[in-house]
Amino acid sequence: MKQGLLIVLSGPSGVGKGTVCRALRRMMPELVYSVSATTRAPRAGEAEGVDYYYKTREQFQEMIERGALLEYAEYVGNLYGTPREPVERTIAEGKDIILEIDVKGALQVKRNYPEGVFIFLLPPSLDELRQRISGRGTETAAVIDTRMSEASREIGMITEYDYAVVNDEIEAACRRIQSIITAEHCRRDRIVKEYSGLMPLIHKA
């Protein structure tokens, strides 16, 4: 049976990961979105299994201990992470699933699920990235400088990824990612695994 792919979309803050991911899902409605688990309380309008899987801190800790998370981190007093089981179930069903995540989380996923497809989203330039971050109007100059320093460090991690896509224009970036997904499904090692039952017949021929 054809296996799905885990596509990990990552990159520095401000590069447009969320925007590209949403646009890609509109282009590829069959693409499943990876839902995270969290210990924070649901907000108005949020639904279990749609926005997050809501867990108590004890439940989340138990997931960590039994290796049920592909990655996790603590942010503002709450724990967030990617449950392994829904990802592996989706892949086993032959569906592709996308995980949009920061660089630190992506590297955790790579250690725990190295067969994923890791895509690094780049800004057209660091100047453009600074403009995008400052354009939010929510950060001070000092915070922007800190974010830019962190972005430069994260861009240096690009060698840990399989592909790099420049987010110069959203639709164009999505088309490049779509091409990567198509190409990954055509990789020889994936095809051989799917057709392993026919290999003796192929060799005989």
C-alpha positions as a Markdown table, in Angstrom:
| # | Residue | x | y | z |
|---|---|---|---|---|
| 1 | Met | 0.0 | 0.0 | 0.0 |
| 2 | Lys | 1.2 | 3.5 | -0.8 |
| 3 | Gln | 2.6 | 5.3 | 2.2 |
| 4 | Gly | 2.0 | 9.0 | 2.9 |
| 5 | Leu | 4.7 | 11.5 | 3.7 |
| 6 | Leu | 5.4 | 13.7 | 6.7 |
| 7 | Ile | 6.2 | 17.1 | 5.3 |
| 8 | Val | 7.9 | 19.4 | 7.9 |
| 9 | Leu | 7.8 | 23.1 | 6.9 |
| 10 | Ser | 10.1 | 25.2 | 9.0 |
| 11 | Gly | 12.1 | 28.4 | 9.0 |
| 12 | Pro | 12.8 | 31.5 | 11.1 |
| 13 | Ser | 10.1 | 33.6 | 12.7 |
| 14 | Gly | 8.6 | 36.1 | 10.3 |
| 15 | Val | 9.3 | 34.1 | 7.2 |
| 16 | Gly | 5.7 | 33.3 | 6.5 |
| 17 | Lys | 5.4 | 29.7 | 7.5 |
| 18 | Gly | 1.7 | 29.9 | 8.6 |
| 19 | Thr | 0.7 | 31.9 | 5.5 |
| 20 | Val | 2.4 | 29.5 | 3.1 |
| 21 | Cys | 1.0 | 26.5 | 4.9 |
| 22 | Arg | -2.5 | 27.8 | 4.7 |
| 23 | Ala | -2.2 | 28.6 | 1.0 |
| 24 | Leu | -0.7 | 25.2 | 0.3 |
| 25 | Arg | -3.6 | 23.5 | 2.0 |
| 26 | Arg | -6.0 | 25.4 | -0.1 |
| 27 | Met | -4.1 | 24.3 | -3.2 |
| 28 | Met | -3.9 | 20.7 | -1.9 |
| 29 | Pro | -7.1 | 20.0 | 0.1 |
| 30 | Glu | -6.1 | 16.4 | 0.5 |
| 31 | Leu | -3.1 | 17.4 | 2.6 |
| 32 | Val | -3.7 | 16.7 | 6.3 |
| 33 | Tyr | -2.6 | 19.3 | 8.9 |
| 34 | Ser | -0.8 | 18.0 | 11.9 |
| 35 | Val | -2.7 | 19.0 | 15.1 |
| 36 | Ser | -0.5 | 19.7 | 18.2 |
| 37 | Ala | -1.2 | 18.8 | 21.8 |
| 38 | Thr | -1.1 | 21.4 | 24.5 |
| 39 | Thr | -1.6 | 21.9 | 28.2 |
| 40 | Arg | -3.2 | 25.3 | 27.8 |
| 41 | Ala | -7.0 | 25.6 | 28.2 |
| 42 | Pro | -9.2 | 25.8 | 25.1 |
| 43 | Arg | -10.1 | 29.3 | 23.9 |
| 44 | Ala | -13.6 | 30.3 | 22.8 |
| 45 | Gly | -14.4 | 28.6 | 19.5 |
| 46 | Glu | -11.6 | 26.1 | 19.6 |
| 47 | Ala | -12.4 | 22.4 | 19.2 |
| 48 | Glu | -10.6 | 19.2 | 20.5 |
| 49 | Gly | -8.7 | 17.5 | 17.7 |
| 50 | Val | -9.2 | 20.4 | 15.3 |
| 51 | Asp | -7.2 | 23.3 | 16.9 |
| 52 | Tyr | -5.3 | 21.2 | 19.5 |
| 53 | Tyr | -5.5 | 18.0 | 21.5 |
| 54 | Tyr | -6.0 | 19.4 | 25.0 |
| 55 | Lys | -4.1 | 17.6 | 27.8 |
| 56 | Thr | -3.5 | 18.0 | 31.5 |
| 57 | Arg | 0.1 | 18.5 | 32.5 |
| 58 | Glu | 0.1 | 15.0 | 33.9 |
| 59 | Gln | -1.2 | 13.6 | 30.6 |
| 60 | Phe | 1.4 | 15.5 | 28.6 |
| 61 | Gln | 4.2 | 14.4 | 30.9 |
| 62 | Glu | 3.1 | 10.8 | 30.5 |
| 63 | Met | 3.2 | 11.2 | 26.7 |
| 64 | Ile | 6.8 | 12.5 | 27.0 |
| 65 | Glu | 7.8 | 9.6 | 29.1 |
| 66 | Arg | 6.5 | 6.9 | 26.7 |
| 67 | Gly | 7.9 | 8.6 | 23.6 |
| 68 | Ala | 4.5 | 9.5 | 22.2 |
| 69 | Leu | 5.6 | 12.9 | 21.0 |
| 70 | Leu | 7.7 | 13.7 | 17.9 |
| 71 | Glu | 8.8 | 17.0 | 19.6 |
| 72 | Tyr | 7.7 | 19.2 | 22.4 |
| 73 | Ala | 8.6 | 22.5 | 24.1 |
| 74 | Glu | 7.4 | 24.8 | 26.9 |
| 75 | Tyr | 6.1 | 28.3 | 26.0 |
| 76 | Val | 4.8 | 30.8 | 28.5 |
| 77 | Gly | 4.1 | 28.2 | 31.1 |
| 78 | Asn | 2.3 | 25.7 | 28.8 |
| 79 | Leu | 3.6 | 22.6 | 27.0 |
| 80 | Tyr | 3.1 | 22.1 | 23.3 |
| 81 | Gly | 4.0 | 19.1 | 21.2 |
| 82 | Thr | 3.3 | 16.9 | 18.1 |
| 83 | Pro | 1.7 | 13.6 | 18.9 |
| 84 | Arg | 3.3 | 10.7 | 17.1 |
| 85 | Glu | 0.2 | 8.4 | 16.7 |
| 86 | Pro | -2.0 | 10.7 | 14.5 |
| 87 | Val | 1.0 | 11.4 | 12.3 |
| 88 | Glu | 1.9 | 7.7 | 11.8 |
| 89 | Arg | -1.7 | 6.7 | 11.4 |
| 90 | Thr | -2.2 | 9.3 | 8.6 |
| 91 | Ile | 0.9 | 8.1 | 6.8 |
| 92 | Ala | -0.1 | 4.5 | 7.1 |
| 93 | Glu | -3.5 | 5.4 | 5.5 |
| 94 | Gly | -1.5 | 6.7 | 2.4 |
| 95 | Lys | -2.2 | 10.4 | 3.2 |
| 96 | Asp | 0.4 | 13.2 | 3.3 |
| 97 | Ile | 0.5 | 15.3 | 6.5 |
| 98 | Ile | 2.2 | 18.6 | 7.0 |
| 99 | Leu | 3.7 | 20.0 | 10.2 |
| 100 | Glu | 4.4 | 23.7 | 10.4 |
| 101 | Ile | 7.0 | 24.3 | 13.1 |
| 102 | Asp | 10.0 | 26.3 | 14.3 |
| 103 | Val | 13.6 | 25.3 | 13.6 |
| 104 | Lys | 14.2 | 23.9 | 17.1 |
| 105 | Gly | 11.1 | 21.7 | 16.9 |
| 106 | Ala | 11.9 | 20.5 | 13.4 |
| 107 | Leu | 15.3 | 19.3 | 14.5 |
| 108 | Gln | 13.6 | 17.3 | 17.3 |
| 109 | Val | 11.2 | 15.7 | 14.7 |
| 110 | Lys | 14.2 | 14.8 | 12.5 |
| 111 | Arg | 15.8 | 12.9 | 15.3 |
| 112 | Asn | 12.6 | 11.0 | 16.0 |
| 113 | Tyr | 11.3 | 10.6 | 12.5 |
| 114 | Pro | 14.2 | 11.0 | 10.0 |
| 115 | Glu | 12.2 | 9.6 | 7.1 |
| 116 | Gly | 10.2 | 12.9 | 7.0 |
| 117 | Val | 10.6 | 15.5 | 4.2 |
| 118 | Phe | 12.2 | 18.6 | 5.8 |
| 119 | Ile | 11.7 | 21.9 | 4.0 |
| 120 | Phe | 13.3 | 25.1 | 5.1 |
| 121 | Leu | 11.4 | 28.3 | 4.2 |
| 122 | Leu | 13.7 | 31.3 | 3.5 |
| 123 | Pro | 13.0 | 35.0 | 3.1 |
| 124 | Pro | 14.2 | 36.7 | -0.1 |
| 125 | Ser | 16.7 | 38.5 | 2.0 |
| 126 | Leu | 17.4 | 39.5 | 5.6 |
| 127 | Asp | 16.4 | 43.0 | 4.9 |
| 128 | Glu | 13.0 | 41.7 | 3.7 |
| 129 | Leu | 12.7 | 39.6 | 6.8 |
| 130 | Arg | 13.4 | 42.6 | 9.0 |
| 131 | Gln | 10.7 | 44.6 | 7.2 |
| 132 | Arg | 8.2 | 41.8 | 7.7 |
| 133 | Ile | 8.9 | 41.5 | 11.4 |
| 134 | Ser | 8.8 | 45.3 | 12.0 |
| 135 | Gly | 5.7 | 45.6 | 9.8 |
| 136 | Arg | 3.7 | 43.8 | 12.5 |
| 137 | Gly | 4.1 | 46.9 | 14.7 |
| 138 | Thr | 4.2 | 44.8 | 17.9 |
| 139 | Glu | 7.9 | 44.6 | 18.6 |
| 140 | Thr | 10.4 | 47.2 | 19.9 |
| 141 | Ala | 13.7 | 47.8 | 18.0 |
| 142 | Ala | 15.5 | 45.7 | 20.6 |
| 143 | Val | 13.2 | 42.8 | 20.1 |
| 144 | Ile | 13.5 | 43.0 | 16.4 |
| 145 | Asp | 17.3 | 43.0 | 16.6 |
| 146 | Thr | 17.1 | 39.9 | 18.8 |
| 147 | Arg | 14.7 | 38.2 | 16.4 |
| 148 | Met | 17.0 | 39.0 | 13.5 |
| 149 | Ser | 20.0 | 37.6 | 15.3 |
| 150 | Glu | 18.1 | 34.4 | 16.0 |
| 151 | Ala | 16.9 | 34.2 | 12.4 |
| 152 | Ser | 20.5 | 34.4 | 11.2 |
| 153 | Arg | 21.5 | 31.6 | 13.5 |
| 154 | Glu | 18.6 | 29.5 | 12.3 |
| 155 | Ile | 19.3 | 30.0 | 8.7 |
| 156 | Gly | 22.7 | 28.6 | 9.5 |
| 157 | Met | 20.9 | 25.3 | 10.2 |
| 158 | Ile | 19.7 | 25.0 | 6.7 |
| 159 | Thr | 22.1 | 22.1 | 6.0 |
| 160 | Glu | 19.9 | 19.9 | 8.3 |
| 161 | Tyr | 17.1 | 20.1 | 5.8 |
| 162 | Asp | 16.3 | 18.3 | 2.6 |
| 163 | Tyr | 15.1 | 21.3 | 0.6 |
| 164 | Ala | 15.1 | 25.1 | 0.8 |
| 165 | Val | 12.3 | 27.2 | -0.7 |
| 166 | Val | 12.5 | 31.0 | -0.9 |
| 167 | Asn | 9.2 | 32.7 | 0.1 |
| 168 | Asp | 9.4 | 35.5 | -2.4 |
| 169 | Glu | 5.8 | 35.1 | -3.5 |
| 170 | Ile | 3.3 | 32.9 | -1.7 |
| 171 | Glu | 1.8 | 31.1 | -4.7 |
| 172 | Ala | 5.2 | 30.5 | -6.2 |
| 173 | Ala | 6.5 | 29.1 | -2.9 |
| 174 | Cys | 3.5 | 26.8 | -2.7 |
| 175 | Arg | 4.1 | 25.5 | -6.2 |
| 176 | Arg | 7.7 | 24.7 | -5.4 |
| 177 | Ile | 6.6 | 22.8 | -2.3 |
| 178 | Gln | 4.0 | 21.0 | -4.3 |
| 179 | Ser | 6.7 | 19.9 | -6.7 |
| 180 | Ile | 8.9 | 18.7 | -3.9 |
| 181 | Ile | 6.0 | 16.5 | -2.6 |
| 182 | Thr | 5.4 | 15.1 | -6.1 |
| 183 | Ala | 9.1 | 14.3 | -6.5 |
| 184 | Glu | 9.3 | 12.7 | -3.1 |
| 185 | His | 6.5 | 10.3 | -4.0 |
| 186 | Cys | 8.6 | 9.3 | -7.1 |
| 187 | Arg | 11.8 | 8.5 | -5.1 |
| 188 | Arg | 13.1 | 5.1 | -6.1 |
| 189 | Asp | 13.4 | 3.9 | -2.5 |
| 190 | Arg | 9.8 | 4.7 | -1.8 |
| 191 | Ile | 8.6 | 3.0 | -5.0 |
| 192 | Val | 10.7 | -0.1 | -4.4 |
| 193 | Lys | 9.2 | -0.4 | -0.9 |
| 194 | Glu | 5.7 | -0.1 | -2.2 |
| 195 | Tyr | 6.3 | -2.6 | -5.0 |
| 196 | Ser | 8.5 | -5.0 | -2.9 |
| 197 | Gly | 6.0 | -7.8 | -3.5 |
| 198 | Leu | 6.5 | -7.6 | -7.3 |
| 199 | Met | 10.3 | -7.5 | -7.1 |
| 200 | Pro | 10.8 | -11.3 | -7.8 |
| 201 | Leu | 8.6 | -11.0 | -10.8 |
| 202 | Ile | 10.6 | -8.0 | -12.1 |
| 203 | His | 13.9 | -9.8 | -11.5 |
| 204 | Lys | 12.7 | -12.9 | -13.4 |
| 205 | Ala | 11.6 | -10.8 | -16.3 |
